[in-house]
């Protein structure tokens, strides 16, 4: 039931929060916590009747531990919302701009430490407190006074509260753990937990020995001191003697903001302290007031979390799929988790041998990485987090679709369904044929192909080219109309003009991938010549070895494959290699492009892919090495710099025309 699942998530998150904030012994990573929290937020928005008053979505931080006096914050210490990728940053900017035209932002390094509130009366430090649950914190004044870069008195007799972060420098962290190892004590997991544990010591001598440090970054009620912007408040705090991070930067618009993030994503390891992201704040204080708050977060600020290169999540189940070659693959069904900016809920487990070697079980907490920064992969299991309820893996014996007995070659780890009439194999082959890197028939997603197959419209590859005969019937289907069906038919017709290498990849010839298809098309030039090629001729081709040559010979030896190609030839599908005209790609080849502003007719990532596919490179920085700047709506400072340097500028319309010209 939904309510039961919401209750389960609340218990998981509250327990994790207690272990993290109160005990300083986290049992869950930040990304796992964020993943569960996002799921809970979505469920509570959909089913508000099940929202509980103790839900972590209406609380901030942890509890006050026994042994410290409680402190009430006059102005609540709220946490920040999180964003995880460029599109979410842009969405935050768009929300701000609905209320505040042309906002300026202050970008700050997100220090991985413990939030602190410092209260001064008549210029004297009278209290240091943790954030606690946002309203009530812990009095840690005796330990705060041991931190050397926190002033005990100010140059002016002010009554003022200053907020920031207590952290442990990397060098101090390494020294502390080395000492703990020598003494046979458990090591701290990271500098953040070491810092938190240090400021919660009842004996201030212990805190003093830990060489803690601080950065201060927030001034509540700044208007009382005739301050009108966040950046001004930072300068004011620095003037009072507080340690303000030197890498804070005021930026003008989204492009400069993204550039700052890119810079510190690359350079974070050079810092003598840990950061786990970038904090983005609207600079103007009156604009902050206009934007206001949610129940938990300020709407005028957010925190960009650096993409995790390795994350942990629960393996809910293992499902088996059948590919176009008949290979049966186990797939991990995961608790959704954010990895390198994208949400991962499913990934391949490759084959039986891969799973058994790693002893991957249903119910395990598993480690996920991105292979080559693209494909998510289960790389290991956290055995110490097993409960005993995990289910060991067992390879299936029959095809999950048609029920045929699976076969396995001695030389391979994979199992195969050999039934030529298996629906799954046919559907996967049809999906592959229309896919982007194959024939690129736009509009045919997996679900549409499967629906058309089940309805009888698509049973073989050549059936794509006869769909026009059923236009009136297809228009009657739910979710389709004249325009959408016509777009599908136009895309099918356009695919006839693709170059030979796309067709070779699309046919699903075993071992003939995108790169091999290009090599074969470039060498033989026509399908007819490739069909007639001997084994000896094939192995003579550079990068075409014995296995690929044998696979090609076997493919053309089957009458049904020859019949398919003859049908496609009669339909009008191109069977020749179309060498690209160098003049047509000269606009992109070897050139460096910078995109700035909002593109209205194409997504930024798609534009980058197009540039790179035509031999160009993309950069986020305008310099003397930039060849072209593509300008969208509200381009910002990159446009100005391009003009100063005399760099070629294309409008979005110019860019699209160059693409279509190729």
C-alpha positions as CSV (number, residue, x, y, z in Angstrom):
1,X,0.0,0.0,0.0
2,X,1.1,3.6,-0.6
3,X,0.7,4.6,3.0
4,X,2.8,1.7,4.1
5,X,5.6,2.6,1.7
6,X,5.5,6.3,2.8
7,X,5.7,5.1,6.4
8,X,8.7,2.9,5.5
9,X,10.5,5.8,3.8
10,X,9.9,8.1,6.8
11,X,11.3,5.5,9.2
12,X,14.4,4.9,6.9
13,X,15.1,8.7,6.5
14,X,14.5,9.6,10.2
15,X,16.8,6.8,11.3
16,X,19.5,7.8,8.8
17,X,19.1,11.5,9.9
18,X,19.6,10.5,13.5
19,X,22.7,8.4,12.8
20,X,24.1,11.2,10.6
21,X,23.3,14.4,12.6
22,X,23.2,13.1,16.2
23,X,25.5,10.1,16.4
24,X,27.9,11.2,13.7
25,X,28.0,7.6,12.5
26,X,26.3,7.6,9.1
27,X,25.1,4.3,7.7
28,X,23.8,5.8,4.4
29,X,25.5,7.9,1.8
30,X,24.2,11.4,0.9
31,X,23.1,10.3,-2.5
32,X,21.1,7.4,-1.0
33,X,19.4,9.8,1.4
34,X,18.7,12.3,-1.4
35,X,17.2,9.5,-3.5
36,X,14.8,8.3,-0.7
37,X,13.9,11.9,0.1
38,X,13.0,12.7,-3.5
39,X,10.8,9.6,-3.7
40,X,9.0,10.6,-0.4
41,X,8.5,14.2,-1.6
42,X,6.9,12.9,-4.8
43,X,4.6,10.5,-3.0
44,X,3.5,13.1,-0.4
45,X,2.7,15.6,-3.2
46,X,0.6,12.9,-4.9
47,X,-1.0,11.6,-1.7
48,X,-1.1,14.5,0.8
49,X,-3.5,12.6,3.0
50,X,-0.7,10.2,4.1
51,X,1.8,13.0,5.0
52,X,2.9,12.6,8.7
53,X,3.9,15.5,11.0
54,X,7.3,13.8,11.7
55,X,8.1,13.4,8.0
56,X,11.7,14.6,7.1
57,X,10.2,16.7,4.4
58,X,9.0,19.2,7.0
59,X,12.0,19.0,9.2
60,X,15.6,20.2,8.8
61,X,18.7,18.3,10.2
62,X,18.7,16.1,13.3
63,X,18.0,16.2,17.1
64,X,19.7,17.8,20.0
65,X,21.9,15.3,21.9
66,X,21.8,15.0,25.7
67,X,24.6,16.8,27.5
68,X,24.4,20.1,25.6
69,X,22.1,23.0,26.4
70,X,19.3,23.7,23.9
71,X,19.4,26.9,21.8
72,X,16.5,28.4,19.9
73,X,17.3,30.2,16.7
74,X,15.3,33.4,16.3
75,X,15.6,33.1,12.6
76,X,15.3,29.4,11.6
77,X,18.4,27.9,10.0
78,X,16.9,26.3,6.9
79,X,18.6,23.9,4.6
80,X,18.8,24.3,0.8
81,X,17.1,22.5,-2.0
82,X,19.4,20.4,-4.2
83,X,19.9,20.3,-8.0
84,X,22.0,17.6,-9.7
85,X,22.6,18.6,-13.3
86,X,22.6,21.4,-15.8
87,X,19.0,21.1,-16.7
88,X,17.9,21.4,-13.1
89,X,20.1,24.5,-12.6
90,X,18.6,26.1,-15.7
91,X,15.1,25.2,-14.3
92,X,16.0,26.9,-11.0
93,X,17.1,30.0,-13.0
94,X,13.9,30.0,-15.0
95,X,11.8,29.9,-11.8
96,X,13.8,32.8,-10.3
97,X,13.4,34.9,-13.5
98,X,9.6,34.6,-13.4
99,X,9.8,36.8,-10.3
100,X,13.1,38.6,-10.8
101,X,14.1,39.7,-14.3
102,X,17.9,39.5,-15.1
103,X,18.9,38.1,-11.6
104,X,22.5,38.3,-10.5
105,X,23.8,35.4,-8.4
106,X,26.5,34.8,-5.8
107,X,28.2,31.4,-6.2
108,X,29.9,29.8,-3.2
109,X,31.8,26.6,-2.7
110,X,29.6,24.2,-0.6
111,X,31.9,23.4,2.3
112,X,31.5,19.9,3.6
113,X,31.3,20.6,7.3
114,X,28.9,21.4,10.1
115,X,26.6,24.5,10.1
116,X,27.1,26.9,12.9
117,X,25.5,30.1,14.3
118,X,27.6,32.7,16.1
119,X,26.0,35.2,18.3
120,X,27.8,38.4,19.4
121,X,26.6,40.9,22.0
122,X,28.3,44.3,22.2
123,X,31.0,42.8,19.9
124,X,31.7,39.8,22.1
125,X,31.1,36.2,21.2
126,X,28.5,34.9,23.6
127,X,27.2,31.8,21.9
128,X,28.0,29.3,19.2
129,X,25.3,26.8,18.2
130,X,24.7,24.0,15.8
131,X,21.8,24.1,13.4
132,X,20.1,21.1,15.1
133,X,16.6,20.7,13.6
134,X,16.7,24.2,12.2
135,X,14.7,25.8,15.1
136,X,16.5,24.2,18.1
137,X,20.2,23.6,18.1
138,X,23.0,22.7,20.6
139,X,25.1,25.2,22.5
140,X,28.8,24.5,21.5
141,X,30.2,27.8,22.6
142,X,33.1,26.2,24.6
143,X,34.3,24.4,21.5
144,X,33.7,27.2,19.1
145,X,36.0,29.4,21.1
146,X,38.9,27.0,20.4
147,X,38.7,27.5,16.6
148,X,41.4,30.0,15.9
149,X,39.8,31.8,12.9
150,X,36.5,32.6,14.7
151,X,37.0,36.0,16.4
152,X,36.2,36.2,20.1
153,X,35.6,40.0,19.8
154,X,34.7,42.3,16.9
155,X,36.2,45.7,15.9
156,X,32.8,47.2,16.5
157,X,30.5,46.8,19.5
158,X,27.7,45.1,17.4
159,X,24.8,42.9,18.4
160,X,24.9,40.5,15.5
161,X,24.5,36.9,14.4
162,X,26.8,35.3,11.8
163,X,26.3,31.9,10.2
164,X,28.6,29.6,8.4
165,X,30.4,26.2,8.4
166,X,32.9,24.6,10.8
167,X,35.1,22.1,8.9
168,X,38.2,20.1,9.2
169,X,41.0,20.7,6.7
170,X,42.3,17.7,4.8
171,X,45.7,17.8,6.5
172,X,44.1,17.8,9.9
173,X,41.9,15.0,9.0
174,X,44.8,12.8,7.8
175,X,46.8,13.6,10.9
176,X,43.8,12.8,13.2
177,X,43.1,9.4,11.5
178,X,46.8,8.5,11.7
179,X,46.8,9.2,15.4
180,X,43.6,7.1,15.9
181,X,45.2,4.2,14.0
182,X,48.3,4.3,16.2
183,X,46.0,4.2,19.3
184,X,43.9,1.3,17.9
185,X,40.8,3.5,17.6
186,X,38.2,3.6,14.8
187,X,39.0,6.1,12.0
188,X,36.6,8.8,11.0
189,X,34.9,8.2,7.6
190,X,35.4,11.7,6.3
191,X,36.4,15.2,7.3
192,X,32.7,16.3,7.8
193,X,32.1,13.6,10.4
194,X,35.4,14.3,12.1
195,X,34.5,18.0,12.4
196,X,31.0,17.2,13.7
197,X,32.4,14.8,16.3
198,X,34.9,17.3,17.4
199,X,32.5,20.2,18.1
200,X,30.3,17.9,20.1
201,X,33.0,17.0,22.6
202,X,32.1,18.0,26.2
203,X,35.9,18.6,26.8
204,X,37.0,21.6,24.8
205,X,40.6,20.4,24.9
206,X,39.7,17.6,22.5
207,X,38.1,20.1,20.1
208,X,41.1,22.4,20.4
209,X,43.5,19.5,19.5
210,X,41.6,18.8,16.2
211,X,42.7,22.0,14.3
212,X,39.2,22.9,13.1
213,X,38.6,25.9,10.9
214,X,35.6,27.9,9.6
215,X,34.1,29.8,6.7
216,X,31.3,32.2,7.4
217,X,28.8,33.0,4.6
218,X,25.4,34.3,5.9
219,X,24.2,37.4,7.8
220,X,20.5,37.2,8.9
221,X,18.7,40.5,9.1
222,X,21.4,42.1,6.9
223,X,19.2,45.1,6.2
224,X,19.7,46.3,9.8
225,X,23.3,47.1,8.9
226,X,22.3,49.1,5.7
227,X,23.3,46.2,3.5
228,X,21.3,45.5,0.3
229,X,22.9,42.5,-1.3
230,X,24.3,39.1,-0.2
231,X,27.7,40.0,-1.8
232,X,27.8,43.2,0.3
233,X,27.1,41.1,3.4
234,X,30.1,38.9,2.7
235,X,32.4,41.9,2.4
236,X,30.9,43.2,5.6
237,X,31.6,39.9,7.4
238,X,35.2,39.9,6.1
239,X,35.7,43.4,7.3
240,X,34.6,42.3,10.8
241,X,37.3,39.7,10.8
242,X,35.4,36.6,9.8
243,X,37.0,34.0,7.5
244,X,35.0,34.4,4.2
245,X,35.9,32.0,1.4
246,X,38.1,33.7,-1.2
247,X,36.6,31.7,-4.1
248,X,33.1,33.3,-3.8
249,X,32.1,35.0,-7.0
250,X,29.2,37.3,-8.1
251,X,28.0,36.2,-11.6
252,X,25.7,37.8,-14.2
253,X,23.3,35.2,-15.5
254,X,23.2,31.5,-16.1
255,X,26.2,31.2,-18.5
256,X,28.6,32.6,-15.9
257,X,27.0,30.5,-13.3
258,X,27.5,27.3,-15.3
259,X,31.1,28.3,-16.0
260,X,31.8,28.7,-12.3
261,X,30.4,25.3,-11.6
262,X,32.5,23.8,-14.4
263,X,35.6,25.4,-13.1
264,X,35.3,24.1,-9.5
265,X,34.1,20.7,-10.6
266,X,37.5,20.3,-12.3
267,X,39.5,22.1,-9.6
268,X,37.9,20.8,-6.3
269,X,40.7,18.4,-5.6
270,X,43.2,21.3,-5.5
271,X,41.5,22.7,-2.4
272,X,42.9,22.1,1.1
273,X,39.4,21.3,2.4
274,X,36.4,19.2,1.1
275,X,33.6,20.6,-0.9
276,X,30.6,18.6,-2.1
277,X,28.9,21.2,-4.4
278,X,28.2,24.8,-5.3
279,X,25.7,27.0,-3.5
280,X,23.8,29.5,-5.7
281,X,22.1,32.5,-4.1
282,X,20.2,35.4,-5.6
283,X,22.3,38.4,-4.7
284,X,19.8,41.2,-4.2
285,X,18.2,41.0,-0.8
286,X,14.9,42.6,-1.8
287,X,14.6,40.0,-4.6
288,X,15.2,37.3,-2.0
289,X,12.3,38.6,0.0
290,X,10.1,38.7,-3.1
291,X,10.9,35.1,-3.9
292,X,10.4,34.0,-0.3
293,X,10.4,30.4,1.1
294,X,8.8,27.1,0.9
295,X,8.1,25.2,4.2
296,X,11.7,24.0,4.2
297,X,13.8,25.8,1.7
298,X,14.5,29.4,0.5
299,X,13.3,29.9,-3.1
300,X,16.2,32.2,-3.8
301,X,18.9,29.7,-3.2
302,X,19.8,26.1,-4.1
303,X,22.8,23.8,-3.8
304,X,24.3,22.0,-6.8
305,X,25.6,18.6,-5.7
306,X,28.6,17.3,-7.6
307,X,27.8,14.2,-9.6
308,X,28.6,11.0,-7.7
309,X,31.1,8.8,-9.6
310,X,30.0,5.9,-7.4
311,X,26.7,5.5,-5.6
312,X,25.0,2.8,-3.4
313,X,21.5,1.6,-3.8
314,X,19.3,-1.4,-3.2
315,X,18.9,-4.1,-5.9
316,X,15.1,-4.7,-5.8
317,X,15.0,-7.5,-8.4
318,X,16.7,-9.2,-11.3
319,X,14.7,-9.4,-14.6
320,X,15.7,-11.1,-17.8
321,X,15.5,-9.6,-21.3
322,X,15.9,-11.0,-24.8
323,X,18.0,-9.1,-27.3
324,X,17.7,-9.0,-31.1
325,X,20.4,-11.8,-31.4
326,X,18.5,-13.9,-28.9
327,X,21.0,-13.3,-26.0
328,X,19.2,-13.5,-22.7
329,X,20.6,-10.9,-20.2
330,X,20.0,-10.5,-16.5
331,X,19.2,-6.9,-15.5
332,X,19.3,-5.2,-12.1
333,X,16.1,-3.4,-11.1
334,X,17.3,-0.7,-8.6
335,X,16.0,1.7,-6.1
336,X,16.2,4.9,-8.3
337,X,19.5,6.7,-7.6
338,X,21.2,9.8,-9.1
339,X,24.6,9.0,-10.7
340,X,26.6,11.6,-12.5
341,X,23.6,13.8,-13.0
342,X,21.1,11.2,-14.2
343,X,18.6,8.9,-12.5
344,X,19.4,5.2,-12.7
345,X,16.8,2.6,-12.0
346,X,17.9,-0.3,-14.2
347,X,21.2,-1.6,-15.5
348,X,22.6,-4.7,-17.1
349,X,24.2,-7.5,-15.2
350,X,25.8,-8.8,-18.4
351,X,25.6,-12.6,-17.9
352,X,25.4,-15.4,-15.4
353,X,29.2,-15.5,-14.9
354,X,29.3,-11.7,-14.0
355,X,26.6,-12.1,-11.3
356,X,28.0,-15.3,-9.7
357,X,31.6,-13.9,-9.7
358,X,30.4,-10.9,-7.6
359,X,27.8,-12.9,-5.6
360,X,25.1,-10.3,-6.4
361,X,21.8,-11.1,-4.7
362,X,18.3,-9.7,-4.8
363,X,18.0,-7.3,-1.8
364,X,21.7,-6.4,-1.7
365,X,23.0,-2.9,-1.3
366,X,25.1,-2.6,-4.4
367,X,27.8,-0.2,-5.7
368,X,27.0,1.5,-9.1
369,X,29.6,3.2,-11.3
370,X,29.4,4.5,-14.8
371,X,31.6,2.6,-17.2
372,X,33.3,5.1,-19.4
373,X,31.2,7.8,-17.8
374,X,28.2,6.5,-19.9
375,X,26.9,3.1,-19.0
376,X,25.9,2.4,-15.4
377,X,27.3,-0.8,-14.0
378,X,27.0,-2.8,-10.8
379,X,30.6,-3.2,-9.6
380,X,30.2,-4.8,-6.2
381,X,28.1,-5.6,-3.2
382,X,28.2,-4.2,0.4
383,X,28.2,-7.5,2.2
384,X,28.4,-5.9,5.6
385,X,24.9,-4.4,5.0
386,X,23.3,-7.8,4.3
387,X,20.4,-8.7,6.6
388,X,20.2,-12.4,5.7
389,X,17.0,-12.0,3.7
390,X,18.9,-11.6,0.3
391,X,18.0,-14.0,-2.5
392,X,20.9,-15.7,-4.3
393,X,21.0,-15.4,-8.1
394,X,19.8,-18.3,-10.3
395,X,20.1,-18.3,-14.1
396,X,16.8,-19.2,-15.8
397,X,16.7,-22.2,-18.1
398,X,13.9,-21.1,-20.5
399,X,13.4,-18.0,-22.6
400,X,11.3,-15.5,-20.5
401,X,9.2,-14.7,-23.6
402,X,8.6,-17.8,-25.6
403,X,9.6,-20.5,-23.1
404,X,12.2,-22.2,-25.4
405,X,15.1,-23.9,-23.7
406,X,18.1,-21.7,-23.6
407,X,21.4,-22.8,-25.1
408,X,25.0,-21.8,-24.2
409,X,28.1,-22.0,-26.3
410,X,31.2,-23.4,-24.6
411,X,33.2,-20.3,-25.7
412,X,30.7,-17.7,-24.4
413,X,29.3,-16.8,-21.0
414,X,25.9,-15.8,-22.5
415,X,22.7,-17.9,-22.9
416,X,20.7,-17.6,-26.1
417,X,17.1,-18.2,-27.2
418,X,17.4,-20.0,-30.5
419,X,13.7,-19.8,-31.4
420,X,13.6,-17.8,-34.7
421,X,9.9,-16.9,-34.0
422,X,10.5,-15.5,-30.5
423,X,8.5,-12.3,-30.2
424,X,11.1,-10.6,-28.0
425,X,13.9,-11.1,-30.6
426,X,11.7,-9.7,-33.4
427,X,10.6,-6.7,-31.4
428,X,14.2,-5.9,-30.3
429,X,15.3,-6.2,-33.9
430,X,12.6,-3.7,-35.0
431,X,13.5,-1.3,-32.3
432,X,17.2,-1.5,-33.2
433,X,16.5,-0.9,-36.9
434,X,14.7,2.4,-36.1
435,X,17.1,3.6,-33.5
436,X,19.1,6.8,-33.7
437,X,22.5,5.3,-34.6
438,X,20.9,2.9,-37.1
439,X,18.2,4.1,-39.6
440,X,17.2,7.0,-37.2
441,X,13.4,6.7,-37.9
442,X,12.2,9.4,-35.5
443,X,9.1,8.8,-33.3
444,X,9.4,5.0,-33.0
445,X,10.1,4.6,-29.3
446,X,10.2,1.1,-27.7
447,X,6.5,1.2,-26.7
448,X,5.2,2.3,-30.1
449,X,7.2,-0.5,-31.9
450,X,5.9,-3.1,-29.4
451,X,2.3,-1.8,-29.8
452,X,2.6,-1.9,-33.6
453,X,4.1,-5.4,-33.5
454,X,1.3,-6.7,-31.3
455,X,-1.3,-5.1,-33.5
456,X,0.1,-6.8,-36.6
457,X,1.4,-3.7,-38.4
458,X,5.1,-4.4,-37.9
459,X,6.3,-8.0,-38.1
460,X,9.5,-7.6,-40.1
461,X,11.9,-4.7,-40.9
462,X,10.4,-4.2,-44.4
463,X,7.0,-3.6,-42.8
464,X,8.1,-0.1,-41.8
465,X,7.9,0.9,-45.5
466,X,4.3,-0.4,-45.9
467,X,2.8,1.4,-42.9
468,X,1.6,4.2,-45.2
469,X,-1.0,1.7,-46.4
470,X,-2.6,1.8,-42.9
471,X,-2.5,5.5,-42.4
472,X,-6.3,5.8,-41.8
473,X,-6.3,2.9,-39.4
474,X,-3.3,4.2,-37.4
475,X,-4.9,7.7,-37.1
476,X,-7.7,6.0,-35.2
477,X,-5.4,4.7,-32.5
478,X,-5.4,6.4,-29.1
479,X,-2.7,9.1,-28.9
480,X,-2.2,9.4,-32.6
481,X,-3.6,11.9,-35.1
482,X,-3.0,12.9,-38.7
483,X,0.1,15.0,-37.8
484,X,1.8,12.5,-35.6
485,X,1.2,9.6,-38.1
486,X,2.4,11.8,-41.0
487,X,5.6,12.6,-39.1
488,X,6.2,8.9,-38.6
489,X,5.6,8.2,-42.3
490,X,7.9,11.1,-43.4
491,X,10.7,9.9,-41.1
492,X,10.3,6.4,-42.6
493,X,10.5,7.8,-46.1
494,X,13.6,9.9,-45.2
495,X,15.4,6.7,-43.9
496,X,15.5,5.3,-47.4
497,X,18.2,7.9,-48.2
498,X,20.6,6.9,-45.4
499,X,24.1,5.9,-46.3
500,X,25.0,2.1,-46.4
501,X,26.8,2.1,-43.0
502,X,23.6,2.9,-41.2
503,X,21.7,0.1,-42.9
504,X,24.5,-2.5,-42.1
505,X,24.3,-1.6,-38.5
506,X,20.5,-1.5,-38.5
507,X,20.2,-5.1,-39.9
508,X,21.6,-6.5,-36.7
509,X,24.3,-8.6,-38.3
510,X,26.1,-10.2,-35.3
511,X,29.4,-8.4,-34.4
512,X,28.7,-5.6,-36.9
513,X,28.4,-2.5,-34.8
514,X,28.3,1.2,-35.8
515,X,32.0,1.4,-36.3
516,X,32.3,-1.9,-38.2
517,X,29.4,-0.9,-40.5
518,X,31.3,2.3,-41.4
519,X,34.5,0.3,-42.2
520,X,32.6,-2.2,-44.4
521,X,30.6,0.5,-46.2
522,X,33.7,2.6,-46.9
523,X,35.6,-0.4,-48.2
524,X,33.0,-2.2,-50.4
525,X,30.9,0.9,-51.3
526,X,27.7,-1.1,-52.2
527,X,25.6,-3.8,-50.6
528,X,25.9,-6.0,-53.7
529,X,29.7,-6.1,-53.4
530,X,29.6,-6.9,-49.7
531,X,27.1,-9.7,-50.3
532,X,29.5,-11.3,-52.8
533,X,32.6,-10.9,-50.7
534,X,34.5,-14.0,-49.8
535,X,35.8,-14.9,-46.4
536,X,39.4,-14.2,-47.6
537,X,38.4,-10.8,-49.0
538,X,36.7,-9.8,-45.7
539,X,39.6,-10.7,-43.5
540,X,41.9,-8.5,-45.6
541,X,39.9,-5.5,-44.6
542,X,41.6,-3.5,-41.8
543,X,39.9,-4.1,-38.4
544,X,37.7,-6.9,-39.8
545,X,38.9,-10.1,-38.1
546,X,38.0,-13.8,-38.5
547,X,35.0,-13.6,-36.1
548,X,33.3,-10.7,-37.9
549,X,34.1,-12.1,-41.4
550,X,32.5,-15.5,-40.4
551,X,29.5,-13.7,-39.0
552,X,29.0,-11.7,-42.3
553,X,29.3,-14.9,-44.4
554,X,26.8,-16.7,-42.2
555,X,24.4,-13.8,-42.4
556,X,24.3,-13.7,-46.2
557,X,24.1,-17.5,-46.4
558,X,20.6,-17.4,-44.9
559,X,17.9,-17.1,-47.7
560,X,15.6,-15.1,-45.4
561,X,18.3,-12.4,-45.0
562,X,18.9,-12.2,-48.7
563,X,15.2,-11.9,-49.3
564,X,14.9,-9.1,-46.8
565,X,17.7,-7.1,-48.5
566,X,16.1,-7.6,-51.9
567,X,12.8,-6.4,-50.5
568,X,14.5,-3.3,-49.1
569,X,16.2,-2.7,-52.4
570,X,12.9,-2.9,-54.3
571,X,11.3,-0.5,-51.8
572,X,13.9,2.0,-52.5
573,X,16.2,1.8,-49.5
574,X,19.7,3.1,-50.5
575,X,22.3,0.3,-50.8
576,X,25.4,2.5,-51.4
577,X,28.0,4.3,-49.3
578,X,27.4,8.0,-49.4
579,X,30.8,9.7,-48.8
580,X,30.3,13.0,-47.0
581,X,31.2,16.1,-49.0
582,X,34.1,17.8,-47.2
583,X,32.8,21.2,-48.2
584,X,29.5,20.6,-46.5
585,X,31.1,19.8,-43.1
586,X,33.7,22.5,-43.4
587,X,31.5,24.8,-41.2
588,X,32.1,22.4,-38.3
589,X,35.2,20.3,-39.0
590,X,38.0,21.0,-36.5
591,X,36.3,24.1,-35.1
592,X,35.5,25.0,-31.5
593,X,32.0,26.2,-30.6
594,X,30.5,28.0,-27.6
595,X,26.8,28.0,-26.9
596,X,25.3,30.9,-25.0
597,X,21.7,31.9,-24.1
598,X,18.6,29.9,-24.3
599,X,18.1,27.8,-27.5
600,X,14.4,27.7,-28.4
601,X,14.2,25.1,-31.2
602,X,16.8,22.6,-30.0
603,X,18.1,21.4,-26.7
604,X,21.6,22.5,-25.7
605,X,22.8,18.8,-25.4
606,X,21.4,18.0,-28.8
607,X,23.2,21.0,-30.3
608,X,26.5,19.8,-28.7
609,X,26.0,16.3,-30.1
610,X,25.3,17.7,-33.6
611,X,28.5,19.8,-33.5
612,X,30.6,16.9,-32.3
613,X,29.1,14.5,-34.9
614,X,30.2,16.8,-37.6
615,X,33.8,17.0,-36.4
616,X,33.5,20.1,-34.2
617,X,34.3,20.6,-30.5
618,X,32.3,22.5,-27.8
619,X,33.6,24.6,-25.0
620,X,31.9,26.6,-22.2
621,X,34.5,29.4,-22.3
622,X,35.0,32.1,-25.0
623,X,38.6,32.6,-25.8
624,X,40.9,33.4,-28.7
625,X,40.7,29.7,-29.6
626,X,37.0,29.9,-30.1
627,X,35.8,29.8,-33.7
628,X,32.1,30.3,-33.5
629,X,29.7,31.4,-30.7
630,X,26.1,30.2,-31.2
631,X,23.7,32.8,-29.6
632,X,20.3,32.1,-28.2
633,X,17.9,34.2,-26.2
634,X,19.5,36.4,-23.4
635,X,23.1,35.4,-24.3
636,X,24.9,37.3,-21.6
637,X,28.6,38.0,-21.2
638,X,29.9,35.4,-23.6
639,X,28.2,37.3,-26.5
640,X,29.9,40.5,-25.4
641,X,33.3,38.8,-25.2
642,X,32.8,37.2,-28.6
643,X,32.2,40.7,-30.1
644,X,35.3,42.1,-28.3
645,X,37.5,39.3,-29.8
646,X,35.9,39.5,-33.2
647,X,34.7,35.9,-33.1
648,X,32.2,34.6,-35.7
649,X,28.6,34.7,-34.2
650,X,25.8,32.6,-35.4
651,X,22.2,33.0,-34.4
652,X,20.2,29.8,-33.6
653,X,18.6,30.1,-37.1
654,X,22.1,30.3,-38.7
655,X,23.1,27.2,-36.7
656,X,20.1,25.2,-37.8
657,X,20.6,26.2,-41.5
658,X,24.3,25.1,-41.3
659,X,23.2,21.7,-39.9
660,X,20.5,21.2,-42.5
661,X,23.0,22.2,-45.3
662,X,25.4,19.4,-44.5
